[in-house]
C-alpha cells in the first residue's frame, strides 16, 4: 500500500471526515497538522499546486485533493486501486 499523507487542522470538519473514510478502509496515514506546525503549510501549498485549504491528501506522489475529491474517488471506485497500487 502506498503511503498516505494528509495535511490537516484540528478544527476542520472536512479533515475529520477524510480521516474517518481512510480509517474505515483500514488505511494508515501520516497526519501533518498545519496549525501546530505553520512552516509545513508552505510545503503543503507547494505540493498541492497552490491548494491552500485543508485537508490536502496525497497517496504516494499523487495529489488526491481535498475531502470532496477523496469521497468522489471512492464513489467512482478509483480510491481502492490507487491505495493498493
C-alpha positions in Angstrom: 0.0 0.0 0.0 1.3 3.5 -0.9 2.0 5.9 2.0 -0.8 8.3 2.6 -0.2 11.9 3.9 -2.9 14.3 4.9 -2.4 17.9 5.8 -5.0 18.9 8.4 -6.1 21.3 11.1 -7.8 20.1 14.3 -10.8 22.5 13.8 -11.6 21.3 10.3 -14.7 19.1 9.9 -13.6 18.1 6.4 -10.3 16.9 7.8 -12.1 14.7 10.3 -14.4 13.3 7.5 -11.4 12.5 5.3 -9.5 10.7 8.1 -12.7 8.8 9.0 -13.0 7.4 5.5 -9.4 6.4 5.4 -9.6 4.8 8.8 -12.8 2.9 7.8 -10.8 1.5 4.9 -8.1 0.4 7.2 -5.6 2.8 5.7 -2.8 4.1 7.9 -1.8 7.7 7.2 0.6 10.4 8.3 -1.1 13.5 9.6 0.6 16.9 9.3 -1.1 19.5 11.5 -0.5 22.8 9.7 -2.0 24.7 12.7 0.5 23.2 15.1 3.4 23.4 12.6 2.7 26.5 10.4 6.0 26.1 8.5 4.5 22.9 6.9 1.7 25.0 5.4 4.1 26.4 2.8 5.2 22.9 2.0 1.5 21.8 1.6 0.7 24.7 -0.7 3.7 23.9 -2.9 2.9 20.1 -3.1 -0.8 20.8 -3.7 0.0 23.2 -6.6 -1.4 26.2 -4.8 -4.1 24.4 -2.7 -4.3 26.5 0.5 -7.2 24.8 2.3 -7.1 21.7 4.4 -7.3 18.8 4.1 -4.8 18.2 1.3 -4.4 14.5 0.7 -1.5 12.6 -1.0 -1.3 8.9 -1.9 2.3 8.3 -2.7 3.3 11.1 -5.0 -0.3 11.6 -6.3 -2.2 14.6 -5.0 -5.8 13.5 -4.5 -7.0 16.9 -3.4 -9.4 17.6 -0.5 -12.1 15.7 1.3 -14.7 16.1 -1.5 -12.1 14.8 -4.0 -11.3 11.8 -1.8 -15.0 10.9 -1.4 -15.6 11.3 -5.2 -12.7 9.0 -5.9 -14.2 6.5 -3.5 -17.6 6.7 -5.1 -16.1 6.3 -8.5 -14.3 3.1 -7.4 -10.9 4.7 -8.0 -9.7 5.1 -4.5 -9.1 1.4 -3.6 -7.0 0.7 -6.7 -4.9 3.9 -6.0 -4.3 2.8 -2.5 -3.4 -0.7 -3.5 -1.1 0.2 -6.4 
